[in-house]
Amino acid sequence: MNNKILIICGDPNSINSEIIFKTWIKLNRNQKRNICLIGNYELLLDQFLKLKFKVKIIKVNNLDAKITSQFIKILDIPLKFKNPFKVSLQSAKEYISQSLNLAHQLALNKKVKGIINCPVNKDLINSSRKIGVTELLASKCKITDNSEVMMIHNAKLSVVPITTHIKIKNISKNISANLIIKKIITLNKDFKKLFRKKPKIGILGLNPHNSELVKDAEENVKILPAILSLRKKGIDIQGPIVPDTAFVNIDKKMDVIVGMYHDQVLSPYKALFKYDAINLTLGLKYVRVSPDHGPAVDIICKNKANYTSLLKCVNFISNLK
C-alpha cells in the first residue's frame, strides 16, 4: 500500500501552522518521510518565523521526491498576502479551493494512503450554504444522495450526526427514514473496512424522552421504521435511545452512537474526550480525516494550540492496514 500522507495546511488565518509544527516534531523518521503538505511555501515560512519555530521546509513538484526526513515537504499553492496571519477573504478562498482540489485528485488517483485537512473556516468554502469540507469532498466524489457520513472517532467510541451543518429549526424536516438508512449503511460498511469489525450501533431519538413515543413523533414515524429496516439488512443497531442518558456508562455498550443533529452527539462527546478524537468522512473514494476542532482564531500566535487531534490523524492513517 502507498504510505504517503497528505496534510492540507487549510485556513491561513488560523492555528494550523502551529499544530503542524507541534505535530511534526512528535513524528518518527518514517512518518516524516511519508508526509507532504499542500499549502503556500512562503506563507508557512513566514508563519513559522513569526511563531519562532525552527524547521526546514522544501518545495517539491511531486510526491515521489526523495527528501531527507529533516525537511517538511510542501506542494506549493499560489497565495497573495502581506500579513501571514491576515490573508484576505478572497485570496484565502482561492487558496483553499486549489488546495482541496489538488488533494482530492491525488487521493482519487491512489497517490496517497489518505488526506488530512487542517481546519477551515466554512466561509472559505461556500459562504451562502455554510457547507464544510465533508460535504464539499462528497460532492467531488459524485455523491449525490447525501449518503456520506461525518464520524468523530477515538478508540473508545465514535459518534455520527445524521444532519450536520443546518439550523436547529430545520432538523426535523431534514430527517427521514430513508436518509437514516442510507447514512447507517455507509457507516456500517466503512466501519467494517477501516476497523475490521462489525459495529454495534446505537441510534438516538430526537426529542426529550423520545416524546414518550407518541404517535406522530419523529421517533415513531421516522426513526423506528429505519431501525427495523436496517435490522433486516443484518446491521447491529439498537434504539431509539433516550438522548439524555445515552452517554452514561458507554464502555463496551456500543461502538457508535448516532444522533439526529450535530450538537446532540458532538457536545457530550467533546465534554467526555476533549481533543482525543479525529473527524472521518465515510463514503468517499479515499480516506479523509481532520482534527476535531476549528481554526481557533482567538489564540493565533499565542502558542496555546493543542496539536493532539492532528497527531492522532497522522497516526490513524499511518496505522491503517
C-alpha positions as CSV (number, residue, x, y, z in Angstrom):
1,M,0.0,0.0,0.0
2,N,1.1,3.6,-0.7
3,N,2.2,5.0,2.6
4,K,2.2,8.7,1.7
5,I,0.0,11.1,3.7
6,L,-1.1,14.5,2.5
7,I,-1.7,17.3,5.0
8,I,-3.6,20.2,3.7
9,C,-2.5,23.3,5.5
10,G,-6.0,24.7,5.5
11,D,-7.2,28.1,6.6
12,P,-4.2,30.6,6.5
13,N,-5.8,32.7,9.3
14,S,-5.6,30.0,12.0
15,I,-3.6,28.0,14.4
16,N,-2.8,25.5,11.6
17,S,0.9,26.2,11.2
18,E,1.3,25.9,15.0
19,I,-0.3,22.5,15.2
20,I,1.6,21.3,12.1
21,F,4.9,22.2,13.7
22,K,4.0,20.7,17.1
23,T,2.8,17.5,15.4
24,W,5.9,17.3,13.1
25,I,8.4,17.3,16.0
26,K,6.5,14.3,17.5
27,L,6.7,12.1,14.4
28,N,9.2,9.4,13.8
29,R,11.5,9.5,10.8
30,N,9.4,7.1,8.7
31,Q,6.3,9.2,9.2
32,K,8.1,12.4,8.3
33,R,9.4,10.8,5.1
34,N,5.9,9.8,4.1
35,I,4.2,13.2,4.8
36,C,3.8,16.0,2.3
37,L,2.0,19.3,2.9
38,I,-0.3,21.1,0.5
39,G,-0.1,24.8,1.1
40,N,1.9,28.0,0.3
41,Y,5.6,27.7,0.9
42,E,6.2,31.4,1.7
43,L,3.2,31.7,4.0
44,L,4.4,28.7,6.0
45,L,7.9,30.1,6.2
46,D,6.6,33.5,7.4
47,Q,4.2,32.0,9.9
48,F,6.9,29.7,11.4
49,L,9.2,32.7,11.6
50,K,6.6,34.8,13.4
51,L,5.9,31.9,15.8
52,K,9.7,31.4,16.3
53,F,9.6,27.8,15.2
54,K,12.7,26.4,13.7
55,V,12.1,23.8,11.0
56,K,13.3,23.2,7.4
57,I,10.8,23.3,4.6
58,I,11.4,22.4,1.0
59,K,9.2,22.8,-2.1
60,V,8.6,19.6,-4.2
61,N,7.0,19.1,-7.5
62,N,5.6,15.7,-6.9
63,L,5.0,13.2,-4.1
64,D,7.8,10.9,-5.2
65,A,10.6,13.4,-4.5
66,K,13.3,11.7,-2.3
67,I,13.9,14.2,0.5
68,T,15.5,13.5,3.9
69,S,13.2,13.5,6.9
70,Q,14.9,16.7,8.2
71,F,12.7,18.7,5.8
72,I,9.0,19.2,5.6
73,K,8.0,18.7,2.0
74,I,5.3,21.0,0.5
75,L,3.5,21.1,-2.8
76,D,3.3,24.9,-3.3
77,I,-0.1,26.5,-3.9
78,P,-0.1,30.2,-5.0
79,L,-1.3,32.8,-2.5
80,K,-1.2,36.5,-2.3
81,F,-0.7,38.0,1.2
82,K,1.1,40.8,3.1
83,N,0.5,39.7,6.7
84,P,0.8,35.9,7.1
85,F,-2.0,35.7,9.6
86,K,-4.3,38.2,7.9
87,V,-4.8,36.9,4.4
88,S,-7.8,38.5,2.6
89,L,-11.0,36.5,2.3
90,Q,-10.9,36.3,-1.5
91,S,-7.2,35.2,-1.6
92,A,-7.9,32.6,1.2
93,K,-11.0,31.2,-0.7
94,E,-9.0,30.7,-3.9
95,Y,-6.1,29.1,-1.9
96,I,-8.4,26.7,-0.1
97,S,-10.2,25.7,-3.3
98,Q,-6.9,24.9,-5.1
99,S,-5.5,23.1,-2.1
100,L,-8.6,20.8,-1.7
101,N,-8.8,20.2,-5.5
102,L,-5.2,19.0,-5.6
103,A,-5.6,16.8,-2.6
104,H,-8.8,15.3,-4.0
105,Q,-7.2,14.5,-7.3
106,L,-4.1,12.9,-5.7
107,A,-6.3,10.8,-3.4
108,L,-8.6,9.8,-6.2
109,N,-5.6,8.7,-8.3
110,K,-4.4,6.5,-5.4
111,K,-1.2,8.6,-5.0
112,V,-1.7,8.7,-1.2
113,K,-2.8,6.5,1.7
114,G,-5.0,9.3,3.0
115,I,-5.5,13.0,3.3
116,I,-5.7,15.2,6.4
117,N,-7.1,18.7,6.1
118,C,-6.3,21.2,8.8
119,P,-9.3,23.3,10.0
120,V,-11.0,25.6,7.5
121,N,-13.5,28.4,8.2
122,K,-16.7,27.4,6.3
123,D,-16.9,30.9,4.8
124,L,-13.9,30.0,2.7
125,I,-15.8,27.1,1.1
126,N,-19.2,28.4,0.4
127,S,-20.5,31.4,2.4
128,S,-24.1,31.0,1.2
129,R,-24.6,27.3,2.0
130,K,-22.3,27.0,5.0
131,I,-21.1,23.6,3.9
132,G,-18.0,22.1,5.3
133,V,-15.1,20.0,3.9
134,T,-17.2,16.8,4.5
135,E,-19.9,18.0,2.1
136,L,-17.5,19.5,-0.4
137,L,-15.4,16.3,-0.8
138,A,-18.6,14.3,-1.0
139,S,-19.8,16.4,-4.0
140,K,-16.3,16.0,-5.6
141,C,-16.7,12.2,-5.2
142,K,-20.0,12.4,-7.1
143,I,-22.1,11.5,-4.0
144,T,-25.5,12.9,-4.8
145,D,-27.8,11.1,-2.4
146,N,-26.5,12.6,0.8
147,S,-25.1,9.2,2.0
148,E,-21.7,10.5,3.1
149,V,-21.1,10.3,6.9
150,M,-19.3,12.5,9.3
151,M,-17.9,10.4,12.1
152,I,-16.0,11.6,15.1
153,H,-13.8,8.8,16.4
154,N,-11.5,7.6,19.1
155,A,-10.6,4.1,20.4
156,K,-13.4,4.2,23.0
157,L,-16.4,5.5,21.0
158,S,-17.4,7.1,17.7
159,V,-20.4,9.4,17.1
160,V,-22.2,10.3,13.9
161,P,-24.8,13.1,13.3
162,I,-27.5,12.3,10.7
163,T,-27.7,16.0,9.8
164,T,-24.6,18.2,10.0
165,H,-24.4,22.0,9.5
166,I,-28.1,23.1,9.5
167,K,-30.2,25.3,11.7
168,I,-32.0,23.6,14.7
169,K,-35.4,24.7,13.3
170,N,-34.7,22.7,10.1
171,I,-33.6,19.4,11.7
172,S,-37.0,17.7,11.8
173,K,-37.9,18.3,8.2
174,N,-34.5,17.2,7.0
175,I,-34.7,13.8,8.8
176,S,-36.3,10.9,7.0
177,A,-36.3,7.1,7.4
178,N,-34.6,6.9,4.0
179,L,-31.8,9.3,5.0
180,I,-31.2,7.4,8.2
181,I,-31.0,4.1,6.3
182,K,-28.5,5.5,3.8
183,K,-26.2,7.0,6.4
184,I,-26.2,3.9,8.6
185,I,-25.5,1.6,5.6
186,T,-22.4,3.8,4.7
187,L,-21.4,3.8,8.4
188,N,-21.7,0.0,8.7
189,K,-19.8,-0.7,5.5
190,D,-16.9,1.7,6.0
191,F,-16.5,1.0,9.8
192,K,-16.0,-2.7,8.9
193,K,-13.5,-1.7,6.2
194,L,-11.5,0.6,8.4
195,F,-11.6,-1.3,11.7
196,R,-12.1,-4.9,10.6
197,K,-15.2,-5.4,12.9
198,K,-18.9,-5.1,12.6
199,P,-20.0,-2.1,14.6
200,K,-22.5,-2.1,17.4
201,I,-24.6,1.0,16.7
202,G,-27.0,2.9,19.0
203,I,-29.3,5.5,17.5
204,L,-30.8,8.4,19.5
205,G,-34.3,9.8,19.3
206,L,-34.8,13.5,18.5
207,N,-37.0,14.7,21.3
208,P,-36.6,14.9,25.1
209,H,-37.6,11.5,26.5
210,N,-38.2,10.4,22.9
211,S,-41.5,12.2,23.1
212,E,-42.7,9.2,25.0
213,L,-43.1,7.6,21.5
214,V,-46.3,9.4,20.9
215,K,-47.9,8.5,17.6
216,D,-46.8,11.4,15.4
217,A,-43.3,11.9,17.0
218,E,-40.2,11.6,14.8
219,E,-39.1,8.6,16.8
220,N,-42.2,6.7,15.8
221,V,-42.7,8.0,12.3
222,K,-39.1,8.1,11.0
223,I,-36.5,6.6,13.4
224,L,-38.2,3.3,14.3
225,P,-39.0,2.3,10.7
226,A,-35.4,3.0,9.8
227,I,-34.2,0.8,12.6
228,L,-36.5,-2.1,11.6
229,S,-35.3,-1.9,8.0
230,L,-31.7,-1.8,9.0
231,R,-32.0,-4.8,11.3
232,K,-33.5,-6.8,8.3
233,K,-30.2,-6.0,6.5
234,G,-28.2,-7.6,9.2
235,I,-27.0,-4.3,10.8
236,D,-26.4,-4.4,14.6
237,I,-28.5,-1.4,15.7
238,Q,-30.5,-0.6,18.8
239,G,-32.8,2.3,19.6
240,P,-34.2,4.8,19.6
241,I,-32.2,5.5,22.8
242,V,-33.2,8.4,25.0
243,P,-30.7,11.1,24.3
244,D,-30.1,12.4,27.8
245,T,-28.7,9.1,29.1
246,A,-27.0,7.8,26.0
247,F,-23.5,8.8,27.1
248,V,-23.8,7.4,30.6
249,N,-21.7,4.2,31.1
250,I,-20.8,4.0,27.5
251,D,-17.9,1.5,27.9
252,K,-18.3,-1.6,25.6
253,K,-22.1,-1.0,25.1
254,M,-21.7,0.5,21.6
255,D,-19.1,1.3,19.1
256,V,-21.0,4.2,17.5
257,I,-23.7,6.5,18.8
258,V,-25.8,8.1,16.0
259,G,-27.7,11.3,16.7
260,M,-30.1,13.3,14.7
261,Y,-28.1,16.5,14.7
262,H,-24.6,17.9,15.1
263,D,-24.6,19.1,18.7
264,Q,-26.7,16.3,20.0
265,V,-23.7,14.0,19.8
266,L,-20.8,16.4,19.4
267,S,-21.4,18.3,22.7
268,P,-21.4,15.4,25.1
269,Y,-18.6,13.7,23.1
270,K,-16.3,16.7,23.4
271,A,-17.1,17.1,27.1
272,L,-16.0,13.5,27.6
273,F,-13.0,13.2,25.3
274,K,-11.9,16.8,24.5
275,Y,-9.1,16.6,21.9
276,D,-8.9,12.8,21.9
277,A,-10.7,12.4,18.6
278,I,-10.5,12.7,14.9
279,N,-13.1,13.6,12.2
280,L,-13.5,11.0,9.5
281,T,-15.6,11.3,6.3
282,L,-17.1,7.9,5.4
283,G,-18.4,7.0,2.0
284,L,-15.7,8.8,0.0
285,K,-13.5,7.1,-2.6
286,Y,-10.5,7.6,-0.3
287,V,-9.6,8.1,3.4
288,R,-10.1,11.6,4.6
289,V,-9.6,12.8,8.2
290,S,-9.2,16.1,10.0
291,P,-8.6,17.4,13.5
292,D,-11.8,17.6,15.5
293,H,-11.7,21.4,16.1
294,G,-11.8,24.7,14.3
295,P,-9.3,27.4,13.2
296,A,-9.2,28.9,16.7
297,V,-8.5,32.4,15.5
298,D,-8.7,33.7,19.1
299,I,-5.4,32.0,20.0
300,I,-3.3,32.7,16.8
301,C,0.3,33.4,17.7
302,K,-0.2,32.7,21.4
303,N,1.5,29.2,21.4
304,K,-1.6,27.7,23.1
305,A,-2.9,25.5,20.4
306,N,-3.4,21.8,21.2
307,Y,-2.0,19.6,18.5
308,T,-3.3,16.3,19.8
309,S,-6.0,15.8,17.3
310,L,-3.8,16.4,14.3
311,L,-1.2,14.0,15.7
312,K,-3.9,11.4,16.1
313,C,-5.0,11.9,12.5
314,V,-1.4,11.2,11.3
315,N,-1.1,8.1,13.5
316,F,-4.6,6.9,12.4
317,I,-3.7,6.9,8.7
318,S,-0.1,5.6,9.4
319,N,-1.6,2.6,11.2
320,L,-4.2,1.7,8.5
321,K,-3.7,-1.8,7.0
